[in-house]
Structures are given as C-alpha cells and as structure tokens.
Amino acid sequence: MQIQYMREFIAFHKYGNFSKTAHNLYITQPALSRHIAEMEKELGVKLLERNKHSVSFTEAGLKVYKQFRKIIQTYDNMTQELSEYQNGVNGKLKLGMLYYTIQQDFGAIIPKFTEKYPNVEIKRFSFQPHEGFEALMEEKIDICVIPRSNYPGSEVLRYYDIIQGGMDVMMSIKHPLAAKKVLTLEDLKNEICIQLRDDPISNHSYNEALAVCGFTPNSVILTDNIDTVPFLLQKTNAIYIKAKGFSVSGFENEITMRDILEPTLKVTKSYAYRADNTNPLVLLFIDMVKKVRLRA
C-alpha cells in the first residue's frame, strides 16, 4: 500500500468528489479513480459506493479512512523525528519554574525532551510567579509556569494550560472556621484575607477567580511572601485563600486547610511564553508537553 494513495483517500474524504480531489492534488481523475480501485483490490473491500449522480463512503471505507489517518500521522511523526535527528536540533531553551511545583510541572517533560533533542541546552530558573512573569516580559526566559490571568501586559503572552483546579483556605487551627470540614464563600465573607505583597500575579489570578463567583475580600492584610503567611495566620487569625496543590511545610500542628465548596471557583496554572518569541524550541517544548500529557 503506497503512502501517497492513503493521502489521496484522506483528501477524497475532505473534498467529497473526484473532480475537487484530483484538482487539489494536481492529478487526473482517472488516476485517482485507479488508485482507489487498486486499494480496494488490495484490501479486499469496497471503499466507495458509486452511482451516476454521487459517490459515498461504505462502512468499510469510513473505517479504512480512520485507520489511514492514524497511519499517516504516525508516518509523518516518524519522518519529522528522523529529519530533526539528522539535522541535529540544537540551541538553548530557558525555562522558568515555580520553586514549589518544579517536579510536578517539569519532572515528566524535561527527560522526554532531552532524550529527543540531546543537543539542546536547557537552562532552569526558579521563580515566584511575579518574578517569572517579569522575566517573560523582559525576554530573559522562553517559557514559565505562572497562574493564568488578565494581568496588565499579559496580552503579549500565549498559554498552554496545565491544570484548572479549585481553591482552599489556609488558617490557624484555632480559627473558629477550622471546626468545619468544608467552607463556602458565604462563610468567608467577613474574614480578613492575607495577600502577598511580592506576588501580584497570584493575587490577580485569585481575585479574578473569586470575582467570577461574586466574592470580594472584606479586608486585606499584605505580607511579604508565602513563607511569612503561617506566622501571620496565627498572629491575626486571618485566612489565606489560595489555589489547591501546595502548602507550607513545617506548620502541620499550627495551620490547617479547608476546601471551598464552590464548583465555579477555578484558577488555572499554565505554561506561558511570548507570542513574539522566535526561538523554535519553544513550540517544540510545548508540543512535547502535549504529547506527555496525552499519554498520562
């Protein structure tokens, strides 16, 4: 079975008749008809139902079409990989990582990427979200994991979403709400909320998500960074509303977390890169992310 015949059959499905297909493939109609007849003979099934007025796919023809698409995709991927190997893809890719989710975000991706592109140098940078955003803006890195939001300047970014999840509340074990296993936004409406002075990106993302649910913090206390939050929670009896997926270790006996029961409350973490970044390794990395995530 010739690969070109398979491509012609896939094109026939797209255009729906012999004349359009032949025209777009720059071959004659008799040649196209002969190639399909040869495939029918080789496969031992009728692929098309022909009459004087129309041509349609048989049930077997549709099954063959779907399988041909898979075969062509596999073939094209193979030839691309061989070409990249032969041409020796190389260069430097600078990745920005949230220091508390490095393994979670990059652990499965980087080994696969370096296996496929052994000549590419990967530079790793550990950031807080706002530092990663600034590094992207200043073109110091190529890709960074950050919370997705409509933060001023973010219109120049493109995103590939990693995960969209809910939010929870961090508080002192002595806080009155700690007695409840699950909280609602109504429970939190009169609480003092802690936000991070040095992380406007996360603040903006969290506040956007809360605003969608009609929630605005009653009052806010700013603290320097995430490491100071546990101490402030105990001192002020305030709360810290955050994305699920991380915690501050070492305070398990003083600090607890409670889920927020609100299905529409979602925050998104994404791989972000500048739309005007001309480094070809960026899209190769994002393509690898997609493949690894599809297999997971």
C-alpha positions in Angstrom: 0.0 0.0 0.0 1.5 3.3 -1.1 1.5 6.2 1.4 0.5 8.6 -1.4 -2.6 6.5 -2.1 -3.6 6.8 1.5 -3.2 10.6 1.4 -5.3 10.7 -1.7 -8.1 8.7 0.0 -7.9 11.0 3.0 -8.2 14.0 0.7 -11.2 12.4 -1.1 -13.0 12.4 2.3 -12.2 16.1 2.7 -13.4 17.2 -0.7 -16.2 14.7 -1.3 -15.8 14.1 -5.0 -13.3 13.0 -7.7 -13.0 16.3 -9.5 -12.3 18.5 -6.5 -9.9 16.0 -5.0 -8.0 15.5 -8.2 -7.8 19.3 -8.8 -6.4 19.9 -5.3 -3.9 17.0 -5.6 -2.8 18.0 -9.1 -3.6 14.6 -10.6 -6.1 13.4 -13.1 -9.5 12.0 -12.2 -8.8 8.7 -13.9 -5.5 8.3 -12.0 -7.3 9.0 -8.7 -10.1 6.5 -9.5 -7.5 3.9 -10.5 -5.5 4.3 -7.2 -8.7 3.9 -5.1 -9.6 0.8 -7.2 -6.2 -0.6 -6.5 -6.6 -0.1 -2.8 -10.0 -1.8 -2.9 -8.4 -4.8 -4.6 -5.5 -5.0 -2.2 -7.8 -4.6 0.9 -10.5 -6.9 -0.5 -13.3 -4.5 0.4 -15.4 -1.9 -1.4 -14.4 1.6 -0.1 -16.8 3.7 -2.1 -20.4 3.4 -3.3 -20.6 4.8 -6.8 -23.7 5.7 -8.9 -24.4 8.1 -11.8 -25.1 11.0 -9.5 -22.9 10.7 -6.4 -20.1 8.8 -4.6 -20.3 7.9 -0.9 -18.2 6.0 1.6 -19.1 2.5 2.5 -19.0 1.5 6.2 -15.7 -0.3 5.4 -14.5 2.9 3.6 -15.0 5.0 6.7 -13.2 2.5 8.9 -10.3 2.5 6.4 -10.3 6.3 6.3 -9.9 6.5 10.1 -7.1 4.0 10.1 -5.3 5.7 7.2 -5.3 9.0 9.2 -3.6 7.2 12.1 -1.1 5.6 9.8 -0.3 8.9 8.1 0.1 10.7 11.5 2.5 8.0 12.7 4.4 8.1 9.4 4.7 11.9 9.4 5.8 12.0 13.1 8.5 9.4 12.3 9.8 11.3 9.3 9.8 14.6 11.3 11.8 12.9 14.1 14.3 11.4 11.7 14.7 14.8 10.0 15.2 16.6 13.3 17.7 13.9 14.4 19.6 14.1 11.1 19.6 17.9 11.1 20.7 18.0 14.7 18.2 20.3 16.5 20.2 22.4 18.9 20.1 25.7 20.7 19.2 27.0 24.2 15.9 26.9 26.0 15.4 28.9 29.2 12.7 27.6 31.5 11.1 29.4 34.4 9.8 27.2 37.2 7.7 27.8 40.3 10.1 26.6 43.1 7.3 24.7 44.9 6.0 22.8 41.9 9.1 22.1 39.8 8.8 18.3 39.8 5.0 18.5 39.3 5.3 20.8 36.2 8.6 19.7 34.6 9.5 16.3 36.0 7.9 14.2 33.2 8.6 16.7 30.4 12.3 17.5 30.5 13.7 13.9 30.4 11.5 13.2 27.3 12.5 16.5 25.7 16.3 16.0 26.3 16.0 12.4 25.0 14.5 13.6 21.7 16.7 16.7 21.4 20.0 15.8 23.1 21.8 18.8 21.6 19.5 21.3 23.2 20.8 23.1 26.3 18.1 23.6 28.9 18.7 26.4 31.4 16.5 26.3 34.6 15.4 29.3 36.6 13.4 29.1 39.9 10.9 31.9 40.4 8.0 33.2 42.3 5.1 33.8 39.9 5.6 37.5 39.7 9.4 37.0 39.0 8.6 34.6 36.2 6.1 37.0 34.7 8.7 39.8 34.8 11.4 37.6 33.3 9.0 36.7 30.4 8.2 40.4 29.9 11.9 41.2 29.8 12.6 38.3 27.4 15.1 36.7 29.9 13.4 33.3 29.7 11.4 31.5 27.0 8.7 29.6 29.0 7.5 30.0 32.5 4.8 28.3 34.6 2.5 31.0 36.1 -1.1 31.4 37.1 -3.2 32.5 34.1 -4.8 35.9 34.5 -5.6 39.1 32.6 -2.7 40.9 34.4 -1.6 44.1 32.7 0.9 43.2 30.0 -0.3 39.6 29.7 -1.8 40.3 26.3 1.6 39.5 24.7 1.6 36.0 26.2 0.3 32.7 24.9 -0.7 29.9 27.2 -0.8 26.1 27.4 -2.9 25.2 30.4 -1.5 22.6 32.8 -4.4 22.3 35.3 -7.5 24.1 36.3 -8.5 23.5 39.9 -10.4 24.8 42.9 -9.3 26.9 45.8 -8.9 26.2 49.5 -8.4 28.2 52.7 -5.3 28.2 54.9 -5.9 29.2 58.6 -4.8 28.7 62.1 -6.1 25.5 63.8 -7.5 27.9 66.5 -9.6 29.8 63.9 -13.4 29.3 64.6 -13.9 28.1 61.0 -11.3 25.3 61.4 -14.1 23.3 63.1 -15.8 22.9 59.7 -14.5 20.4 57.2 -15.8 22.3 54.2 -16.4 26.0 53.8 -18.4 28.2 51.4 -17.7 31.7 50.2 -20.6 32.8 52.4 -18.6 31.5 55.4 -15.7 33.7 54.4 -17.4 37.0 53.5 -16.5 38.7 56.8 -13.0 37.3 57.2 -9.7 39.2 56.9 -7.8 37.8 53.9 -4.0 37.7 53.6 -2.4 38.5 50.3 1.2 38.5 49.2 2.8 41.9 48.6 5.5 40.5 46.4 3.2 38.3 44.2 0.7 40.5 42.3 0.3 37.8 39.6 -1.1 35.2 42.0 -3.2 37.9 43.8 -4.6 39.0 40.4 -5.4 35.4 39.4 -7.1 34.5 42.7 -9.1 37.8 42.8 -10.3 37.2 39.2 -11.5 33.7 40.2 -13.2 35.0 43.3 -14.8 37.9 41.4 -16.4 35.4 39.0 -18.2 34.0 42.0 -19.2 37.4 43.2 -16.8 37.4 46.1 -14.6 40.3 47.2 -12.4 40.1 50.3 -13.9 42.1 53.2 -10.4 43.4 54.2 -6.9 42.5 53.2 -3.6 42.3 55.0 -0.4 42.3 52.9 2.5 40.2 53.9 5.9 39.9 52.2 5.8 36.4 50.8 4.4 32.9 51.2 6.9 31.9 53.9 5.5 34.6 56.2 1.9 33.5 55.9 1.8 30.8 58.6 3.1 33.3 61.2 0.6 35.9 60.2 -2.3 33.4 60.3 -1.5 32.6 63.9 -0.9 36.2 64.9 -4.0 37.8 63.3 -6.5 34.9 62.9 -6.9 35.9 59.3 -7.2 33.5 56.4 -5.3 32.9 53.2 -7.3 31.8 50.1 -5.2 30.1 47.6 -5.1 27.6 44.7 -5.1 24.0 45.7 -1.9 22.0 45.2 0.7 23.5 47.6 1.2 24.1 51.3 3.8 25.5 53.6 5.6 22.6 55.3 6.7 22.6 58.9 3.4 24.1 60.3 1.2 21.0 60.3 0.5 21.3 64.0 -0.4 25.0 63.8 -2.0 25.5 60.4 -4.8 23.7 58.6 -6.6 23.9 55.2 -10.2 23.6 54.3 -11.8 23.1 50.8 -14.1 25.8 49.5 -17.3 24.4 48.2 -17.9 26.3 45.1 -17.9 24.5 41.7 -17.3 27.6 39.6 -14.3 28.8 41.7 -11.4 27.8 39.4 -7.8 29.0 38.9 -5.6 27.9 36.1 -1.9 27.2 36.0 -0.2 27.4 32.6 3.0 27.3 30.6 3.3 30.8 29.3 5.5 32.2 26.5 5.6 35.4 24.5 3.8 35.3 21.2 6.7 37.1 19.5 9.3 34.7 20.8 11.2 33.5 17.7 13.1 30.6 19.4 11.8 27.5 17.5 12.5 25.4 20.6 9.5 27.0 22.4 6.9 25.3 20.2 8.9 22.0 20.2 8.8 22.0 24.0 5.0 22.8 24.1 4.4 20.0 21.6 6.3 17.7 23.9 4.2 18.8 26.8 1.0 18.0 24.8 2.3 14.5 23.9 3.3 13.7 27.5 0.0 14.9 28.9 -2.0 12.9 26.4 -0.2 9.7 27.4 -0.6 10.4 31.2 
